[in-house]
Amino acid sequence: MPVYLYWGEDDFLIERAVRKLIEQHIDPEWKCFNYTQLLPNDKETVPLALAEIMTLPFGQGCKIVHLPNSTLLEGCPADVLLQLEQTLQSIPDRNILLITNTSKPDSRNKSVKLLLEHAQVEEYPLIPQWKTTDLQQQVCKFASMLGMEVDKNAIPYLAEAIGNNTRLLWNELEKLKLYTNGTTITLNAVKALVTNNATNSLALAEACRKREIASSLKLLNNLLEQNEPPLKIQATLTTCFDTWLIVKACLVQGLKDDSKIASTAELKNPKRLYYLKQEVAQVSLSNLRNALSTLLELEMALKGGADDTRTLQTHIIKLCKGDEQSTQLIK
């Protein structure tokens, strides 16, 4: 298959897939000639890549032309579309066109339709923070790949502490492997080496719900000083406020069956509902709805390249103040 399309928000797994593809198909001695990465800097990148993919590789092995976040997935002019169609039908067998992207390609675009007809597509999504079972399975999978054995009591802690940050998970497991010298990874070893920032993020959500601005900003700064990824902070906050909103909505609607409320809120431990009811007792439904809107704005701003610290501070204050505007508080 001369065309590969890798997409998803898990950039670490995409990087590993790209590296594996290179190792499988390119002779190391000829890599500098046969691996070309063309960044989407200008409109000539795509025509240049399509011309390059038609030239034969040097020496042994194959040639890979790599287009990260290519404008090919956003639509292209008619002349480039025609060149793409002609190229896809005649790429030399020893050549590979590789396209990687963080977001899902829009199949309504003609260029994407053409690519999907010829490409081997692989998706690399981030596991949602609330899918604890999947996160634990990911810990087991990575440990197996590294030839490690992790005690069953350590797996939930690792999944909670690291969440869906696959790069951090891999690095922490490598560190634990060196620390334990090949023996079974115990819970005590994990606690000694892995910081559980998830607990601090949960404390941040709690402080925001209670509208404690000073405490919230202090917890936020602690998380940032520990290099907690901003999007992971946002994801944890979203999970907490989403659960509170569902529980509050059920109570407002008069639903009295605790098992149904727990099922609707997707609570792994139904006994947690008792505490959730107390937590949302003094919070209005509208404030919780507004909080999720604020967190969606925060996600979009962070993914759009806004300054992490300033953006997080602004939206944390907005969460604490409810419906009030707070952007003017950050100078």
C-alpha positions as CSV (number, residue, x, y, z in Angstrom):
1,M,0.0,0.0,0.0
2,P,1.9,3.2,-1.2
3,V,-0.4,5.6,0.7
4,Y,-0.8,5.8,4.5
5,L,-3.0,8.2,6.5
6,Y,-2.5,8.4,10.2
7,W,-4.7,10.8,12.2
8,G,-5.7,11.4,15.8
9,E,-4.8,13.6,18.8
10,D,-2.4,11.1,20.3
11,D,0.8,12.6,18.8
12,F,3.0,10.2,20.7
13,L,1.5,7.1,19.2
14,I,1.5,8.7,15.7
15,E,5.2,9.5,16.1
16,R,5.9,5.8,17.0
17,A,3.8,4.6,14.0
18,V,5.8,6.9,11.7
19,R,9.1,5.7,13.2
20,K,8.0,2.1,12.8
21,L,7.0,2.7,9.1
22,I,10.4,4.3,8.4
23,E,12.3,1.4,10.1
24,Q,10.3,-1.2,8.1
25,H,10.8,0.3,4.7
26,I,13.9,2.6,4.6
27,D,17.5,1.4,4.6
28,P,19.2,3.3,7.4
29,E,22.2,4.0,5.2
30,W,20.0,5.8,2.6
31,K,17.5,7.5,5.0
32,C,18.8,11.0,4.4
33,F,18.0,10.6,0.7
34,N,14.8,8.5,0.9
35,Y,12.9,10.2,3.8
36,T,11.5,13.6,3.0
37,Q,9.2,15.6,5.4
38,L,7.5,18.6,3.9
39,L,5.8,21.0,6.3
40,P,2.7,22.9,5.2
41,N,4.5,26.2,5.0
42,D,3.3,27.4,1.6
43,K,1.0,26.5,-1.3
44,E,3.8,24.8,-3.2
45,T,4.3,22.1,-0.6
46,V,1.7,19.7,-2.0
47,P,2.7,20.0,-5.7
48,L,6.3,19.5,-4.6
49,A,5.4,16.4,-2.6
50,L,3.4,14.9,-5.4
51,A,6.3,15.4,-7.8
52,E,8.8,14.0,-5.2
53,I,6.7,10.8,-4.6
54,M,7.0,9.9,-8.3
55,T,10.9,9.8,-8.3
56,L,12.6,6.5,-7.5
57,P,14.4,6.0,-4.2
58,F,18.2,6.0,-4.0
59,G,20.0,2.7,-3.3
60,Q,18.3,0.0,-1.3
61,G,14.9,0.1,0.4
62,C,11.9,2.4,-0.2
63,K,11.3,6.2,-0.2
64,I,8.8,7.9,2.1
65,V,7.4,11.4,1.5
66,H,5.8,12.6,4.7
67,L,3.2,15.4,4.9
68,P,2.3,16.3,8.5
69,N,-0.9,18.3,8.9
70,S,-1.1,18.7,5.2
71,T,-3.5,21.2,3.4
72,L,-4.4,18.2,1.2
73,L,-6.9,17.3,3.9
74,E,-8.5,20.7,3.8
75,G,-9.3,20.8,0.1
76,C,-7.1,22.0,-2.7
77,P,-7.3,23.8,-6.1
78,A,-8.6,22.0,-9.2
79,D,-5.1,21.7,-10.8
80,V,-3.7,20.2,-7.6
81,L,-6.7,17.9,-7.3
82,L,-6.0,16.7,-10.8
83,Q,-2.3,16.1,-10.1
84,L,-3.3,14.2,-6.9
85,E,-5.7,12.0,-8.8
86,Q,-3.1,11.2,-11.4
87,T,-0.3,10.6,-8.8
88,L,-2.3,8.3,-6.6
89,Q,-2.9,6.0,-9.6
90,S,0.8,5.7,-10.5
91,I,3.0,5.9,-7.3
92,P,6.0,3.6,-7.8
93,D,5.8,0.4,-5.7
94,R,8.8,1.3,-3.6
95,N,7.5,4.7,-2.7
96,I,5.2,5.6,0.2
97,L,3.1,8.8,0.6
98,L,2.6,9.3,4.3
99,I,0.1,11.9,5.6
100,T,-0.4,12.6,9.4
101,N,-3.0,14.8,11.0
102,T,-4.3,15.7,14.4
103,S,-7.9,16.0,13.4
104,K,-10.2,13.7,11.6
105,P,-10.1,14.2,7.8
106,D,-13.3,15.6,6.3
107,S,-14.5,13.0,3.9
108,R,-16.7,15.6,2.1
109,N,-13.6,17.2,0.6
110,K,-12.7,15.8,-2.9
111,S,-9.1,15.4,-2.0
112,V,-9.9,13.4,1.1
113,K,-12.2,11.2,-0.9
114,L,-9.4,10.4,-3.3
115,L,-7.0,9.7,-0.5
116,L,-9.4,7.4,1.3
117,E,-9.8,5.4,-1.9
118,H,-6.1,4.6,-1.9
119,A,-4.8,5.0,1.6
120,Q,-4.4,2.6,4.5
121,V,-6.0,4.6,7.3
122,E,-5.0,4.3,11.0
123,E,-6.6,6.3,13.8
124,Y,-4.8,7.3,17.0
125,P,-7.4,8.9,19.4
126,L,-6.8,9.9,23.0
127,I,-8.7,7.8,25.4
128,P,-11.2,9.9,27.3
129,Q,-10.2,10.6,30.9
130,W,-13.4,9.0,32.3
131,K,-12.8,5.6,30.5
132,T,-10.8,4.2,33.5
133,T,-11.0,0.6,32.2
134,D,-9.5,1.6,28.9
135,L,-6.8,3.7,30.6
136,Q,-5.8,0.7,32.8
137,Q,-5.7,-1.6,29.7
138,Q,-3.4,0.9,28.1
139,V,-1.0,0.7,31.1
140,C,-1.0,-3.1,30.7
141,K,-0.4,-2.8,27.0
142,F,2.6,-0.4,27.3
143,A,4.0,-2.5,30.2
144,S,3.9,-5.6,28.0
145,M,5.6,-3.7,25.1
146,L,8.4,-2.8,27.4
147,G,8.7,-6.3,28.8
148,M,7.5,-5.3,32.3
149,E,5.2,-6.9,34.9
150,V,3.1,-4.5,36.9
151,D,1.3,-5.5,40.1
152,K,-2.5,-5.3,39.7
153,N,-2.7,-2.8,42.6
154,A,-0.4,-0.4,40.8
155,I,-2.3,-0.4,37.5
156,P,-5.3,1.8,38.7
157,Y,-2.9,4.3,40.4
158,L,-0.8,4.7,37.2
159,A,-4.0,5.1,35.1
160,E,-5.3,7.8,37.4
161,A,-2.0,9.6,37.9
162,I,-1.1,9.8,34.2
163,G,-4.5,9.6,32.5
164,N,-4.4,9.6,28.7
165,N,-0.9,11.2,28.3
166,T,0.7,8.3,26.4
167,R,4.1,10.0,26.1
168,L,4.3,10.5,29.9
169,L,3.0,6.9,30.5
170,W,5.8,5.5,28.4
171,N,8.4,7.6,30.0
172,E,7.2,6.8,33.5
173,L,7.2,3.1,32.8
174,E,10.7,3.2,31.4
175,K,11.8,5.0,34.6
176,L,10.1,2.4,36.7
177,K,11.7,-0.4,34.8
178,L,15.2,1.0,35.5
179,Y,14.3,1.7,39.2
180,T,13.0,-1.9,39.8
181,N,15.8,-3.5,37.7
182,G,13.4,-5.8,35.9
183,T,11.4,-7.0,38.9
184,T,7.6,-6.6,39.3
185,I,6.5,-3.0,39.5
186,T,4.8,-2.6,42.9
187,L,2.3,0.1,44.1
188,N,4.9,1.4,46.5
189,A,7.5,1.8,43.7
190,V,4.9,3.7,41.6
191,K,3.9,6.0,44.5
192,A,7.6,6.7,45.1
193,L,8.3,7.8,41.6
194,V,5.1,8.9,39.9
195,T,3.3,12.1,41.0
196,N,-0.5,11.8,41.0
197,N,-1.5,15.2,39.6
198,A,-5.0,13.9,39.0
199,T,-5.7,14.3,42.7
200,N,-4.6,17.9,42.5
201,S,-6.8,18.5,39.4
202,L,-9.8,17.0,41.3
203,A,-9.0,19.4,44.2
204,L,-9.0,22.2,41.6
205,A,-12.4,21.2,40.3
206,E,-13.7,21.1,43.9
207,A,-12.3,24.6,44.6
208,C,-13.9,26.0,41.4
209,R,-17.3,24.5,42.4
210,K,-17.0,26.2,45.8
211,R,-16.1,29.5,44.0
212,E,-12.8,29.7,45.9
213,I,-10.8,31.9,43.5
214,A,-7.5,32.2,45.6
215,S,-7.4,28.5,46.3
216,S,-8.2,27.6,42.7
217,L,-5.4,29.8,41.3
218,K,-2.9,28.4,43.8
219,L,-3.8,24.8,42.9
220,L,-3.6,25.7,39.2
221,N,-0.2,27.2,39.6
222,N,1.0,24.1,41.5
223,L,-0.2,21.9,38.6
224,L,1.6,24.1,36.0
225,E,4.8,24.1,38.0
226,Q,4.6,20.3,38.0
227,N,4.4,20.4,34.2
228,E,0.8,19.1,34.1
229,P,-0.4,19.4,30.5
230,P,-3.0,22.2,30.2
231,L,-5.4,20.1,28.2
232,K,-5.2,17.4,30.8
233,I,-6.2,19.9,33.5
234,Q,-9.1,21.0,31.2
235,A,-10.2,17.4,30.6
236,T,-10.3,16.6,34.3
237,L,-12.3,19.7,35.1
238,T,-14.7,18.8,32.3
239,T,-15.2,15.3,33.6
240,C,-16.0,16.6,37.1
241,F,-18.4,19.3,36.0
242,D,-20.1,17.0,33.6
243,T,-20.7,14.5,36.3
244,W,-22.0,17.2,38.7
245,L,-24.3,18.5,35.9
246,I,-25.8,15.1,35.2
247,V,-26.5,14.4,38.9
248,K,-28.0,17.8,39.4
249,A,-30.2,17.5,36.4
250,C,-31.5,14.2,37.6
251,L,-32.3,15.6,41.0
252,V,-34.0,18.7,39.5
253,Q,-36.2,16.5,37.4
254,G,-37.3,14.6,40.5
255,L,-35.6,11.3,39.7
256,K,-35.3,9.4,43.1
257,D,-34.0,6.0,42.0
258,D,-30.3,6.2,42.9
259,S,-29.4,3.3,40.7
260,K,-30.8,5.1,37.6
261,I,-29.0,8.3,38.6
262,A,-25.7,6.4,39.0
263,S,-26.2,4.7,35.7
264,T,-27.0,8.0,33.9
265,A,-23.9,9.6,35.4
266,E,-21.8,6.5,34.5
267,L,-20.5,6.1,38.0
268,K,-18.2,3.2,38.4
269,N,-18.9,3.2,42.2
270,P,-22.7,3.9,42.8
271,K,-21.9,4.6,46.5
272,R,-20.2,7.8,45.3
273,L,-23.6,9.2,44.5
274,Y,-24.3,10.0,48.2
275,Y,-21.3,12.5,48.2
276,L,-22.2,13.9,44.7
277,K,-25.6,14.8,45.9
278,Q,-24.1,16.8,48.8
279,E,-21.6,18.5,46.4
280,V,-24.3,19.8,44.0
281,A,-26.8,20.7,46.7
282,Q,-25.8,24.4,46.8
283,V,-25.0,24.7,43.1
284,S,-27.6,25.8,40.5
285,L,-28.2,23.8,37.3
286,S,-27.6,26.9,35.2
287,N,-24.2,27.5,36.8
288,L,-23.1,23.9,36.0
289,R,-24.3,24.4,32.4
290,N,-22.4,27.6,32.2
291,A,-19.3,25.9,33.6
292,L,-19.2,23.4,30.8
293,S,-19.6,26.1,28.3
294,T,-16.6,27.9,29.9
295,L,-14.6,24.7,29.8
296,L,-15.4,24.2,26.1
297,E,-14.2,27.7,25.4
298,L,-11.1,26.9,27.4
299,E,-10.4,23.8,25.3
300,M,-10.9,25.7,22.0
301,A,-8.5,28.5,23.2
302,L,-5.8,26.0,24.3
303,K,-6.0,24.1,21.1
304,G,-6.0,27.4,19.2
305,G,-2.6,28.3,20.5
306,A,-3.5,30.8,23.2
307,D,-1.1,31.4,26.1
308,D,-1.6,28.4,28.5
309,T,-1.1,30.1,31.8
310,R,-3.1,33.3,31.1
311,T,-5.9,31.3,29.4
312,L,-6.2,28.8,32.2
313,Q,-6.2,31.6,34.9
314,T,-8.9,33.6,33.1
315,H,-11.2,30.6,32.7
316,I,-10.6,29.3,36.2
317,I,-11.7,32.7,37.6
318,K,-14.7,32.6,35.3
319,L,-15.6,29.1,36.6
320,C,-15.4,30.4,40.2
321,K,-17.5,33.5,39.5
322,G,-20.3,31.6,37.7
323,D,-22.1,33.8,35.2
324,E,-19.9,36.9,35.9
325,Q,-17.2,38.0,33.4
326,S,-13.7,37.7,34.7
327,T,-11.3,38.3,31.9
328,Q,-10.6,41.8,33.2
329,L,-9.1,40.3,36.4
330,I,-6.1,39.0,34.6
331,K,-3.7,41.9,33.9
